[in-house]
Amino acid sequence: MAQFDLRWAQLDVARQMESVDFIKKFISLLADSGYNGLLLYLEDRIKTASYQLPADHEVYTIDEIKDIIAYAADLQIEVIPCVATLGHAERFLRHKELEHLAELQGDMKGRFGGTRKLAFCVTHPDFYQFIGTYLQEIAAIFPSSYFHVGLDEFWDFNMCERCKKAMPTLDDEQAMFIKHINKIRDIMHACGKRIMMWSDMFEFYPDVFKAVPRDVIMVDWQYQHNVRNYQGHLLDVDNENRLAVNAACGFETIVAPADRTIGNSRSYFEYADGKPGVIGGLLTCWEKSDTFLYRTLPVFVAAGLQMNGMSAEKAFEAMTVKLFKTNDPVFRSALDIALNCGLLRHFDGVKENAICNRDYYGTPTLKISVCKNIRTILAQYVGKITDELGATCLNDLLDALWEKELSLDAKVIAQDIFDNSCDAERKNRFAAFRQGFADYFDHMSERWQTYRKGILPDVFAERKAGVLKQLSDLQSRLESNAWVKVTGTLPDGYGVENIKVEYKINGSWQTAGSGVFKPSGENVGMFCRFLPLAEDFTAPVEAVRLTASGLGGVGLNFVEICAGAKHYVPRAVLEVSGKVADPAYLLRDNTTFAWFGGQFTRYDYFDRNAAEQKNSVTLEMKEFSVANIAFAK
């Protein structure tokens, strides 16, 4: 593999601040691993003359940033700033003094149904004065000739009345995107900076890609386990040779994997190797507020060595020697598996949608067994890894695997309850899991005082009560032994179609649950979502209503209700409204499916009516009897 010219790592200090001392140690590790650049993802983490709104403990001082830059320069590491200039503006817009610059005003709902103010309004007459002044102040701090201006995931573009008047058509909306890029480019060009941007929103605005100035560097992020081309996200997952497209259009590209799995960086760097127009790699990390960075430092070290020309295998072997001071093949193999399994964020594994959701073909026993066994193997090396940083990385990785193991245990217990009822033994097992997760919170809060002492807030202490309350409420519903099961079909893990499930008893409609049911990131085609009910009931289930709305669509295969030791399944389709294809397929418990909504997220993204439309099927229900199934006749 050839050496990349730009070998950068990213640190997300917008979502989670790290101490200056930690950042310096991170820079030292980068320099020792062959990197030549650090991208600081900042958003608003620097207080300037024009921007004084954050509290002092929420920002870095200009002197602290200059100290970091000088320290990095001594190690031949260039520090590049990133300030999001359209989407991901929530840190700016959380201040009442800047709310007027938000695209969503008042209680307006965004494209995904939320009201949180995440994006700037480009048509507000005060916007460019504000962002231009701030960018100029930040640019003056950093000697680097590069400046990353974000421009990813600005989902709530063209939503306010002023913007809709300025952009009445899709062509106008695309033109405004280009106008914004040019405006930001001109501001930064006057500061002597060359801008770079995330390229993902060209999935939605492809017609104006060629209108972007050619001195803008495209940063293409891809986070799948095995990168073989550029894949879009949300329902209509495009497969595209984006690197070739960039080169053909005259753009230089930086490829950007993430630290989530080591397979992602390995495969993306291999895929990009030797491709025309690729000038470097950027290993990103995101949202570490409820995790620590130590667990994925092995990915950073191996990626740096790989970008310096080593094969992926040699880079990983060299990393274990450099970081852990060992060449033990068993340790190296176990570490490789652990870093390829994926690690959780935001307590995702104990959210109800994860616990009560499973692959159509069953609980992932292989994933569970790998996680448990790898944790057991790696635990044998505690005390044997004597290097301080290596030992810290190992301990943090073991903590990550502990959380994952607890989460998988919860999933197994819940699925056992759905299949076999919540008897005393299963109830006790779930209660033991809850206590285990409480212990995990306490343990991680202690880690916080070691790894992030003095940085507020301690997310583990802050979130503990809320998460444990959610798990307690879930157990209460599991104990009812009453649930609704919906089988769905969705080819992409980034689905955003909202599903609402209602059932009718005694002539009255009750809500069983609503939400985006498929766990994010699970790229299995079919899934089963159980909705545990608050209480059991003996009245017969008369009907079920399934309603989907949002961007793109979702396939629903079957619905079943367990209550009062009875099971209910569909008898007939009573009513269909909105856009539903093949609703009769809901009557059979197989892999045929009714499709609710559209097939293309991009179309619904721009069609407000399609996104807001309710697509619904009402089913008459009947009591299920084994004696009546075809194989029994």
BAKEKE-946230 format. One record per residue (C-alpha): residue number from 1; residue in one letter; y, x, z. Coordinates in Angstrom, 1 decimal, m for minus. Layout:
BEGIN
   i aa      y      x      z
 NUM  A      Y      X      Z
...
This chain:
BEGIN
   i aa      y      x      z
   1  M    0.0    0.0    0.0
   2  A    3.5    1.3   m0.9
   3  Q    6.2    1.7    1.7
   4  F    8.8   m1.0    1.8
   5  D   12.5    0.1    1.6
   6  L   13.6   m2.4    4.3
   7  R   11.3   m2.6    7.2
   8  W   12.8   m5.0    9.7
   9  A   11.9   m7.0   12.7
  10  Q   13.7  m10.1   14.0
  11  L   14.4  m11.0   17.6
  12  D   15.4  m14.6   18.3
  13  V   17.9  m14.4   21.1
  14  A   19.5  m17.7   20.3
  15  R   16.6  m19.7   21.7
  16  Q   15.8  m17.2   24.5
  17  M   18.0  m14.4   25.7
  18  E   16.4  m11.1   26.6
  19  S   18.0   m8.5   28.7
  20  V   19.8   m5.6   27.0
  21  D   17.3   m3.3   28.6
  22  F   14.4   m5.2   27.0
  23  I   16.1   m5.2   23.6
  24  K   16.5   m1.4   23.8
  25  K   12.8   m0.9   24.7
  26  F   12.0   m3.2   21.8
  27  I   14.1   m1.1   19.5
  28  S   12.4    2.1   20.7
  29  L    9.0    0.5   19.9
  30  L   10.3   m0.5   16.5
  31  A   11.5    3.0   15.7
  32  D    8.2    4.5   16.8
  33  S    6.4    2.0   14.5
  34  G    8.3    2.8   11.4
  35  Y   10.9    0.1   11.3
  36  N   14.5    0.8   10.1
  37  G   16.1   m2.5   10.9
  38  L   16.5   m5.2   13.6
  39  L   17.7   m8.6   12.7
  40  L   19.3  m10.3   15.8
  41  Y   19.1  m14.1   15.3
  42  L   22.2  m15.0   17.3
  43  E   23.6  m18.4   16.5
  44  D   26.4  m18.5   19.2
  45  R   25.2  m15.8   21.6
  46  I   28.3  m13.7   21.3
  47  K   31.6  m14.9   22.8
  48  T   34.6  m14.0   20.7
  49  A   38.3  m14.5   20.8
  50  S   38.1  m17.7   18.9
  51  Y   34.9  m19.0   20.5
  52  Q   35.1  m19.1   24.3
  53  L   33.1  m22.2   25.1
  54  P   29.7  m20.8   26.3
  55  A   29.3  m19.8   30.0
  56  D   29.2  m16.0   30.6
  57  H   25.4  m16.0   31.4
  58  E   24.7  m17.7   28.1
  59  V   26.1  m14.9   25.9
  60  Y   26.2  m11.2   25.3
  61  T   29.5   m9.5   25.6
  62  I   30.9   m7.6   22.6
  63  D   30.5   m4.3   24.6
  64  E   26.8   m5.1   25.2
  65  I   26.2   m5.7   21.5
  66  K   28.0   m2.5   20.6
  67  D   25.8   m0.7   23.2
  68  I   22.7   m2.1   21.5
  69  I   24.0   m1.1   18.0
  70  A   24.8    2.4   19.2
  71  Y   21.4    2.8   20.9
  72  A   19.6    1.6   17.7
  73  A   21.7    3.9   15.5
  74  D   20.5    6.9   17.4
  75  L   17.0    5.9   16.5
  76  Q   17.9    5.2   12.8
  77  I   17.6    1.5   13.3
  78  E   20.2   m0.7   11.6
  79  V   21.1   m3.9   13.5
  80  I   21.8   m6.9   11.3
  81  P   23.3  m10.2   12.7
  82  C   22.2  m13.7   11.8
  83  V   24.5  m16.6   12.4
  84  A   23.3  m20.0   11.0
  85  T   26.1  m21.6    9.0
  86  L   24.8  m25.0    8.2
  87  G   21.6  m26.2   10.0
  88  H   20.5  m24.9   13.4
  89  A   24.0  m25.3   14.6
  90  E   23.0  m27.1   17.8
  91  R   24.2  m24.4   20.2
  92  F   27.7  m24.7   18.7
  93  L   27.7  m28.5   18.5
  94  R   26.5  m29.0   22.1
  95  H   30.1  m28.5   23.1
  96  K   32.3  m31.6   23.2
  97  E   35.1  m29.5   21.7
  98  L   33.1  m29.0   18.5
  99  E   31.3  m32.3   18.2
 100  H   33.7  m33.4   15.5
 101  L   32.3  m30.7   13.2
 102  A   28.8  m32.2   13.4
 103  E   27.3  m34.1   10.4
 104  L   25.9  m36.8   12.8
 105  Q   28.7  m38.5   14.6
 106  G   28.2  m40.8   17.6
 107  D   24.7  m42.3   17.6
 108  M   24.0  m41.7   13.9
 109  K   20.4  m41.0   13.2
 110  G   19.3  m38.0   11.1
 111  R   16.6  m37.8    8.4
 112  F   13.9  m37.5   11.0
 113  G   15.2  m40.3   13.1
 114  G   16.8  m38.2   15.9
 115  T   20.5  m38.3   17.0
 116  R   20.7  m34.7   18.1
 117  K   23.6  m32.9   16.4
 118  L   21.9  m30.0   14.5
 119  A   24.0  m29.5   11.4
 120  F   27.6  m28.8   10.5
 121  C   29.6  m31.1    8.3
 122  V   30.8  m29.1    5.3
 123  T   33.4  m31.7    4.3
 124  H   35.2  m31.7    7.6
 125  P   38.6  m30.2    7.0
 126  D   38.4  m27.9   10.1
 127  F   34.9  m26.6    9.5
 128  Y   35.5  m23.6    7.3
 129  Q   38.4  m22.4    9.4
 130  F   36.1  m22.5   12.5
 131  I   33.0  m20.9   10.9
 132  G   35.0  m18.4    8.9
 133  T   37.0  m17.1   11.9
 134  Y   33.8  m16.8   13.9
 135  L   31.9  m15.0   11.1
 136  Q   34.7  m12.6   10.6
 137  E   34.8  m11.7   14.3
 138  I   31.0  m11.2   14.4
 139  A   31.1   m9.1   11.2
 140  A   33.7   m6.8   12.8
 141  I   31.2   m5.9   15.6
 142  F   28.3   m4.9   13.3
 143  P   28.6   m1.8   11.0
 144  S   25.7   m3.0    8.9
 145  S   26.5   m4.0    5.3
 146  Y   24.1   m6.9    5.6
 147  F   24.7  m10.3    7.2
 148  H   22.2  m13.1    7.4
 149  V   23.8  m16.6    7.2
 150  G   20.8  m18.8    7.8
 151  L   20.9  m21.9    5.5
 152  D   17.4  m23.1    6.4
 153  E   16.3  m26.5    7.5
 154  F   19.7  m28.3    7.4
 155  W   17.9  m31.6    7.3
 156  D   20.9  m33.8    8.1
 157  F   23.0  m32.8    5.1
 158  N   25.1  m35.5    3.4
 159  M   24.7  m38.2    6.1
 160  C   28.2  m39.0    7.4
 161  E   30.5  m41.4    5.5
 162  R   32.9  m38.6    4.4
 163  C   30.1  m36.5    3.0
 164  K   28.5  m39.5    1.2
 165  K   31.8  m40.1   m0.5
 166  A   32.0  m36.5   m1.5
 167  M   28.4  m36.4   m2.7
 168  P   27.5  m39.8   m4.1
 169  T   24.7  m38.4   m6.3
 170  L   21.9  m35.8   m5.9
 171  D   23.7  m33.6   m8.4
 172  D   26.8  m33.7   m6.2
 173  E   24.7  m32.9   m3.2
 174  Q   23.1  m29.8   m4.9
 175  A   26.5  m28.7   m6.1
 176  M   27.9  m28.9   m2.6
 177  F   25.1  m26.7   m1.3
 178  I   26.1  m24.1   m3.9
 179  K   29.7  m24.5   m3.0
 180  H   28.9  m23.8    0.6
 181  I   26.8  m20.7   m0.3
 182  N   29.7  m19.4   m2.4
 183  K   32.3  m20.2    0.3
 184  I   30.2  m18.3    3.0
 185  R   29.5  m15.5    0.5
 186  D   33.2  m15.1   m0.2
 187  I   34.1  m15.0    3.5
 188  M   31.5  m12.3    4.2
 189  H   32.3  m10.4    1.0
 190  A   35.9  m10.0    2.2
 191  C   34.4   m8.5    5.4
 192  G   32.4   m6.0    3.3
 193  K   29.1   m7.7    3.9
 194  R   26.2   m8.7    1.5
 195  I   24.7  m11.9    2.6
 196  M   21.1  m12.9    2.8
 197  M   19.7  m16.4    3.3
 198  W   16.4  m18.2    4.0
 199  S   15.3  m19.8    0.7
 200  D   13.2  m22.8    1.9
 201  M   15.8  m25.5    1.2
 202  F   15.5  m24.8   m2.5
 203  E   12.3  m26.8   m2.2
 204  F   14.7  m29.8   m2.1
 205  Y   17.5  m28.4   m4.3
 206  P   15.6  m26.5   m7.0
 207  D   18.0  m27.4   m9.8
 208  V   20.8  m25.2   m8.5
 209  F   18.7  m22.1   m7.6
 210  K   20.0  m20.2  m10.7
 211  A   23.6  m21.0   m9.7
 212  V   23.4  m18.8   m6.6
 213  P   25.2  m15.5   m6.9
 214  R   22.8  m12.7   m7.7
 215  D   24.0  m10.5   m4.9
 216  V   22.6  m13.0   m2.3
 217  I   19.3  m11.7   m1.0
 218  M   16.5  m14.3   m0.7
 219  V   14.5  m14.2    2.5
 220  D   11.2  m16.1    1.8
 221  W    9.4  m17.1    5.0
 222  Q    5.7  m18.0    4.9
 223  Y    3.7  m18.6    8.1
 224  Q    0.2  m19.6    6.9
 225  H   m2.8  m17.5    8.0
 226  N   m3.5  m16.2    4.5
 227  V   m0.6  m15.9    2.1
 228  R   m1.6  m16.0   m1.6
 229  N    1.6  m17.6   m3.0
 230  Y    4.6  m19.4   m1.7
 231  Q    3.7  m22.8   m0.2
 232  G    6.3  m25.5    0.5
 233  H    6.0  m27.7    3.5
 234  L    6.0  m31.3    4.4
 235  L    3.7  m33.6    2.4
 236  D    4.1  m32.3   m1.1
 237  V    3.0  m28.7   m0.6
 238  D    4.0  m26.9   m3.7
 239  N    2.1  m23.7   m4.7
 240  E    4.6  m21.4   m6.4
 241  N    4.8  m17.8   m7.4
 242  R    8.2  m17.6   m5.7
 243  L    8.4  m13.8   m5.8
 244  A    8.1  m13.8   m9.5
 245  V   10.6  m16.6   m9.9
 246  N   13.1  m14.7   m7.7
 247  A   12.7  m11.6   m9.8
 248  A   12.9  m13.5  m13.1
 249  C   16.2  m15.0  m11.9
 250  G   17.6  m11.7  m10.9
 251  F   17.3  m12.0   m7.1
 252  E   16.1   m9.4   m4.6
 253  T   13.7  m10.7   m2.0
 254  I   12.7   m9.9    1.6
 255  V    9.3  m11.4    2.6
 256  A    9.3  m12.8    6.1
 257  P    6.0  m13.6    7.9
 258  A    5.9  m14.4   11.6
 259  D    4.2  m12.9   14.7
 260  R    2.1  m16.1   15.3
 261  T   m1.0  m14.6   13.7
 262  I   m1.6  m11.1   12.5
 263  G   m3.3  m12.4    9.4
 264  N    0.0  m13.9    8.3
 265  S    1.8  m10.6    8.2
 266  R   m1.2   m8.7    6.9
 267  S   m1.7  m11.0    3.9
 268  Y    2.0  m11.5    3.1
 269  F    2.7   m7.8    3.0
 270  E   m0.3   m7.2    0.9
 271  Y    0.6  m10.1   m1.4
 272  A    4.2   m8.8   m1.8
 273  D    3.1   m5.2   m2.3
 274  G    4.4   m3.9   m5.6
 275  K    5.9   m7.2   m6.7
 276  P    9.2   m6.8   m8.7
 277  G   12.3   m7.5   m6.8
 278  V   10.8   m7.2   m3.3
 279  I   13.0   m4.8   m1.3
 280  G   11.5   m5.2    2.1
 281  G    9.7   m7.2    4.8
 282  L   11.0   m8.9    7.9
 283  L    8.6   m9.8   10.7
 284  T   10.1  m12.8   12.5
 285  C    9.6  m14.2   15.9
 286  W   10.9  m17.6   17.1
 287  E   11.5  m19.7   20.2
 288  K   10.1  m17.6   23.0
 289  S   11.7  m19.6   25.8
 290  D    8.3  m20.7   27.1
 291  T    6.4  m17.6   26.1
 292  F    7.0  m13.9   26.3
 293  L    7.2  m11.4   23.5
 294  Y    4.7   m8.9   25.0
 295  R    1.7  m10.9   23.7
 296  T    2.6  m10.3   20.1
 297  L    4.0   m6.8   20.3
 298  P    0.7   m5.6   18.8
 299  V    1.5   m7.6   15.7
 300  F    5.0   m5.9   15.4
 301  V    3.5   m2.4   15.7
 302  A    0.7   m3.0   13.2
 303  A    3.2   m4.7   10.8
 304  G    5.6   m1.8   11.0
 305  L    2.8    0.7   10.2
 306  Q    1.6   m1.5    7.3
 307  M    5.1   m1.7    5.8
 308  N    5.1    2.1    5.9
 309  G    2.2    2.3    3.5
 310  M   m0.9    2.0    5.7
 311  S   m3.7   m0.4    4.8
 312  A   m3.8   m3.4    7.2
 313  E   m7.1   m2.1    8.7
 314  K   m5.7    1.4    9.3
 315  A   m2.4    0.0   10.7
 316  F   m4.3   m2.1   13.2
 317  E   m6.5    0.8   14.3
 318  A   m3.4    3.1   14.6
 319  M   m1.6    0.3   16.6
 320  T   m4.4    0.2   19.3
 321  V   m4.0    3.9   19.8
 322  K   m0.2    3.9   19.8
 323  L    0.2    0.8   22.1
 324  F   m2.9    0.7   24.2
 325  K   m3.9    4.4   24.1
 326  T   m7.5    3.5   23.2
 327  N   m9.7    3.6   20.1
 328  D  m12.4    1.5   21.7
 329  P  m13.9   m0.6   18.8
 330  V  m14.9   m3.5   21.1
 331  F  m11.4   m3.8   22.5
 332  R   m9.9   m3.5   19.0
 333  S  m12.2   m6.1   17.6
 334  A  m11.5   m8.6   20.4
 335  L   m7.8   m8.0   20.1
 336  D   m7.9   m8.6   16.4
 337  I   m9.7  m12.0   16.9
 338  A   m7.3  m13.0   19.7
 339  L   m4.2  m12.3   17.5
 340  N   m5.7  m14.2   14.6
 341  C   m6.5  m17.3   16.6
 342  G   m2.9  m18.4   17.0
 343  L   m1.0  m18.8   20.3
 344  L    0.7  m21.9   21.6
 345  R    4.4  m22.6   22.1
 346  H    6.2  m25.3   24.0
 347  F    3.1  m26.3   25.9
 348  D    1.9  m27.8   22.6
 349  G   m1.7  m27.8   23.6
 350  V   m1.2  m30.2   26.5
 351  K    0.9  m32.7   24.7
 352  E   m0.9  m36.0   24.4
 353  N   m0.9  m35.8   20.6
 354  A   m3.0  m32.6   20.9
 355  I   m5.3  m33.7   23.7
 356  C   m6.0  m37.1   22.1
 357  N   m6.3  m36.0   18.5
 358  R   m9.3  m34.4   16.8
 359  D  m10.7  m33.4   13.5
 360  Y  m12.5  m36.3   11.8
 361  Y  m15.7  m34.2   11.9
 362  G  m15.5  m33.5   15.6
 363  T  m14.0  m31.3   18.3
 364  P  m13.5  m27.7   17.2
 365  T  m16.3  m26.1   19.3
 366  L  m16.1  m22.8   17.4
 367  K  m12.4  m22.4   18.2
 368  I  m13.1  m23.2   21.8
 369  S  m16.0  m20.8   22.2
 370  V  m14.0  m18.0   20.4
 371  C  m11.0  m18.5   22.7
 372  K  m13.1  m18.4   25.9
 373  N  m15.3  m15.5   24.9
 374  I  m12.4  m13.4   23.6
 375  R  m10.5  m13.9   26.9
 376  T  m13.6  m12.8   28.8
 377  I  m14.0   m9.7   26.7
 378  L  m10.4   m8.7   26.9
 379  A  m10.3   m9.3   30.7
 380  Q  m12.8   m6.5   31.1
 381  Y  m10.1   m4.0   30.0
 382  V   m7.6   m4.9   32.7
 383  G   m7.2   m1.6   34.7
 384  K   m8.7    0.4   31.8
 385  I   m5.5    0.2   29.7
 386  T   m3.4    2.5   31.8
 387  D   m0.3    2.7   29.5
 388  E    2.4    0.5   31.2
 389  L    3.5   m1.3   28.1
 390  G    0.0   m1.6   26.7
 391  A   m1.2   m3.1   30.1
 392  T    1.7   m5.5   30.1
 393  C    0.9   m6.6   26.5
 394  L   m2.8   m7.2   27.5
 395  N   m1.8   m9.2   30.6
 396  D    0.6  m11.4   28.6
 397  L   m2.0  m12.0   25.9
 398  L   m4.6  m12.9   28.6
 399  D   m2.0  m15.4   30.0
 400  A   m1.6  m16.9   26.5
 401  L   m5.3  m17.2   26.1
 402  W   m5.5  m18.8   29.6
 403  E   m3.1  m21.5   28.5
 404  K   m5.0  m22.1   25.3
 405  E   m8.3  m22.3   27.1
 406  L   m6.9  m24.9   29.6
 407  S   m5.5  m26.9   26.7
 408  L   m8.9  m26.8   24.9
 409  D  m10.7  m27.9   28.1
 410  A   m8.3  m30.9   28.3
 411  K   m9.1  m31.8   24.7
 412  V  m12.9  m31.6   25.3
 413  I  m12.7  m33.7   28.5
 414  A  m10.6  m36.4   26.9
 415  Q  m12.8  m36.6   23.8
 416  D  m15.8  m36.9   26.1
 417  I  m14.0  m39.8   27.9
 418  F  m13.3  m41.6   24.6
 419  D  m17.0  m41.2   23.6
 420  N  m18.6  m41.9   26.9
 421  S  m16.1  m43.5   29.3
 422  C  m14.1  m42.1   32.2
 423  D  m16.7  m41.9   35.0
 424  A  m16.1  m40.1   38.3
 425  E  m17.4  m36.8   37.0
 426  R  m15.1  m36.8   33.9
 427  K  m12.2  m38.0   36.0
 428  N  m12.7  m35.0   38.4
 429  R  m12.9  m32.6   35.5
 430  F   m9.6  m33.8   34.1
 431  A   m8.0  m33.6   37.6
 432  A   m9.3  m30.0   37.8
 433  F   m7.7  m29.2   34.5
 434  R   m4.4  m30.6   35.7
 435  Q   m4.6  m28.4   38.8
 436  G   m5.4  m25.5   36.6
 437  F   m2.3  m26.1   34.6
 438  A   m0.2  m26.3   37.7
 439  D   m1.6  m22.9   38.8
 440  Y   m0.7  m21.6   35.3
 441  F    2.9  m22.8   35.7
 442  D    3.2  m21.0   39.0
 443  H    1.6  m17.8   37.7
 444  M    4.0  m17.8   34.7
 445  S    7.0  m18.4   36.8
 446  E    6.1  m15.3   38.8
 447  R    5.8  m13.5   35.4
 448  W    9.3  m14.7   34.6
 449  Q   10.7  m12.9   37.6
 450  T    9.1   m9.7   36.4
 451  Y    9.7  m10.0   32.6
 452  R   13.0  m11.8   32.6
 453  K   14.5  m11.3   36.1
 454  G   18.0  m12.6   36.3
 455  I   17.8  m14.6   33.0
 456  L   18.3  m18.3   33.4
 457  P   16.7  m20.8   33.3
 458  D   13.1  m20.1   34.3
 459  V   11.5  m22.5   31.8
 460  F    8.2  m22.6   33.7
 461  A    9.8  m23.6   37.0
 462  E   12.1  m26.0   35.1
 463  R    9.4  m27.7   33.0
 464  K    6.5  m27.8   35.5
 465  A    7.2  m31.2   37.1
 466  G    7.8  m33.0   33.8
 467  V    4.7  m31.7   32.1
 468  L    2.5  m32.4   35.1
 469  K    3.9  m35.9   35.3
 470  Q    3.0  m36.5   31.7
 471  L   m0.6  m35.3   32.3
 472  S   m0.9  m37.5   35.4
 473  D    0.2  m40.5   33.4
 474  L   m2.2  m39.6   30.7
 475  Q   m5.1  m39.4   33.2
 476  S   m4.2  m42.9   34.5
 477  R   m4.5  m44.3   31.0
 478  L   m7.7  m42.4   30.3
 479  E   m9.2  m44.0   33.4
 480  S   m8.6  m47.5   32.0
 481  N  m11.4  m46.9   29.5
 482  A   m9.4  m48.9   27.0
 483  W   m8.1  m47.2   23.8
 484  V   m7.2  m47.7   20.2
 485  K   m8.6  m45.2   17.7
 486  V   m6.8  m44.6   14.3
 487  T   m8.4  m42.4   11.6
 488  G   m5.9  m40.9    9.3
 489  T   m5.6  m38.7    6.2
 490  L   m2.9  m36.1    5.6
 491  P   m3.3  m32.9    3.7
 492  D   m0.4  m31.0    5.3
 493  G    0.2  m30.0    8.9
 494  Y    3.9  m30.7    8.7
 495  G    3.6  m34.4    8.3
 496  V    6.6  m36.4    9.6
 497  E    5.6  m40.0    8.8
 498  N    5.9  m42.1   12.0
 499  I    3.1  m44.5   12.7
 500  K    3.3  m47.5   15.1
 501  V    0.1  m49.2   16.3
 502  E    0.2  m52.7   17.8
 503  Y   m2.5  m55.1   18.8
 504  K   m2.5  m58.8   19.5
 505  I   m4.1  m60.5   22.5
 506  N   m3.5  m64.0   23.8
 507  G   m1.1  m64.6   20.9
 508  S    1.2  m61.7   22.0
 509  W    1.8  m58.3   20.3
 510  Q    1.4  m55.2   22.5
 511  T    2.4  m51.6   21.4
 512  A   m0.5  m49.1   21.7
 513  G    1.6  m46.2   20.7
 514  S    3.9  m44.6   18.0
 515  G    4.7  m41.2   16.7
 516  V    3.7  m38.5   14.3
 517  F    0.0  m38.5   15.2
 518  K   m1.3  m35.4   13.4
 519  P   m0.9  m32.2   15.5
 520  S    1.6  m29.9   13.8
 521  G    0.1  m27.0   12.0
 522  E   m3.4  m28.5   11.7
 523  N   m4.3  m28.3    8.1
 524  V   m7.4  m30.4    8.2
 525  G   m7.4  m33.3    5.8
 526  M   m8.6  m36.1    8.2
 527  F   m8.0  m36.7   11.8
 528  C   m8.8  m39.2   14.6
 529  R   m6.0  m40.2   17.0
 530  F   m6.9  m42.0   20.2
 531  L   m4.3  m44.0   22.0
 532  P   m5.3  m44.6   25.6
 533  L   m4.0  m47.9   26.9
 534  A   m2.4  m48.5   30.3
 535  E   m5.0  m51.0   31.4
 536  D   m8.2  m52.6   30.4
 537  F   m8.3  m56.2   29.3
 538  T  m11.0  m58.8   28.7
 539  A   m9.2  m61.1   26.2
 540  P  m10.4  m60.7   22.7
 541  V   m8.3  m58.6   20.3
 542  E   m7.0  m61.0   17.6
 543  A   m5.2  m58.6   15.2
 544  V   m3.9  m55.0   14.7
 545  R   m0.7  m54.1   12.9
 546  L   m0.2  m50.6   11.5
 547  T    3.3  m49.6   10.5
 548  A    4.4  m46.4    8.9
 549  S    7.9  m45.1    8.1
 550  G    9.7  m41.9    7.4
 551  L    9.6  m39.2    4.8
 552  G    6.6  m38.9    2.6
 553  G    3.6  m40.9    3.6
 554  V    0.2  m41.0    5.4
 555  G   m3.3  m42.2    4.7
 556  L   m4.9  m44.5    7.2
 557  N   m8.7  m45.0    7.1
 558  F   m9.8  m47.2    9.9
 559  V   m8.7  m48.6   13.3
 560  E  m10.9  m49.5   16.2
 561  I  m10.2  m50.8   19.7
 562  C  m12.3  m50.4   22.9
 563  A  m11.5  m52.8   25.7
 564  G  m13.5  m54.6   28.3
 565  A  m16.7  m52.8   27.2
 566  K  m16.3  m54.4   23.8
 567  H  m15.4  m52.8   20.5
 568  Y  m13.2  m54.5   17.9
 569  V  m13.0  m53.5   14.2
 570  P  m11.2  m55.0   11.2
 571  R  m12.5  m58.2    9.6
 572  A   m9.9  m58.9    7.0
 573  V   m6.4  m58.0    5.7
 574  L   m4.0  m60.7    6.8
 575  E   m0.6  m59.3    5.6
 576  V    0.8  m56.4    3.7
 577  S    4.5  m55.5    3.5
 578  G    6.3  m52.5    2.0
 579  K    4.5  m49.9    0.1
 580  V    0.8  m49.7    0.9
 581  A   m1.8  m48.7   m1.7
 582  D   m5.4  m50.0   m1.3
 583  P   m5.1  m51.8    2.1
 584  A   m8.6  m53.2    1.8
 585  Y  m10.0  m49.7    2.4
 586  L   m9.0  m50.1    6.0
 587  L  m11.9  m52.5    6.4
 588  R  m14.6  m49.8    6.1
 589  D  m15.2  m46.9    8.6
 590  N  m15.4  m44.2    5.9
 591  T  m13.2  m41.7    4.2
 592  T  m11.5  m44.1    1.8
 593  F   m8.0  m44.7    2.9
 594  A   m4.9  m46.9    2.4
 595  W   m1.8  m44.9    1.6
 596  F    1.3  m45.9    3.4
 597  G    4.6  m44.9    1.8
 598  G    5.3  m42.3   m0.9
 599  Q    3.4  m39.3   m2.1
 600  F    6.5  m37.0   m2.4
 601  T    8.6  m36.1    0.6
 602  R   11.4  m34.7   m1.6
 603  Y   11.9  m38.2   m3.2
 604  D   12.1  m39.9    0.2
 605  Y   14.4  m37.1    1.5
 606  F   17.1  m38.2   m0.9
 607  D   16.2  m42.0   m1.0
 608  R   17.5  m43.4    2.3
 609  N   16.0  m46.8    1.6
 610  A   12.5  m45.3    1.0
 611  A   12.7  m43.2    4.2
 612  E   13.8  m46.2    6.3
 613  Q   11.4  m48.7    4.7
 614  K    8.6  m50.1    7.0
 615  N    5.2  m50.1    5.3
 616  S    2.8  m52.3    7.2
 617  V   m0.6  m53.8    7.2
 618  T   m1.8  m56.5    9.6
 619  L   m5.6  m56.8   10.1
 620  E   m7.6  m59.5   11.6
 621  M  m10.0  m58.0   14.1
 622  K  m13.6  m59.0   15.1
 623  E  m16.0  m57.9   17.8
 624  F  m18.2  m55.1   16.6
 625  S  m22.0  m55.6   16.8
 626  V  m24.5  m52.8   16.0
 627  A  m27.0  m55.5   14.8
 628  N  m24.7  m56.4   12.0
 629  I  m24.2  m53.0   10.4
 630  A  m25.9  m52.5    7.0
 631  F  m28.4  m49.9    8.1
 632  A  m29.8  m52.3   10.8
 633  K  m30.5  m55.1    8.4
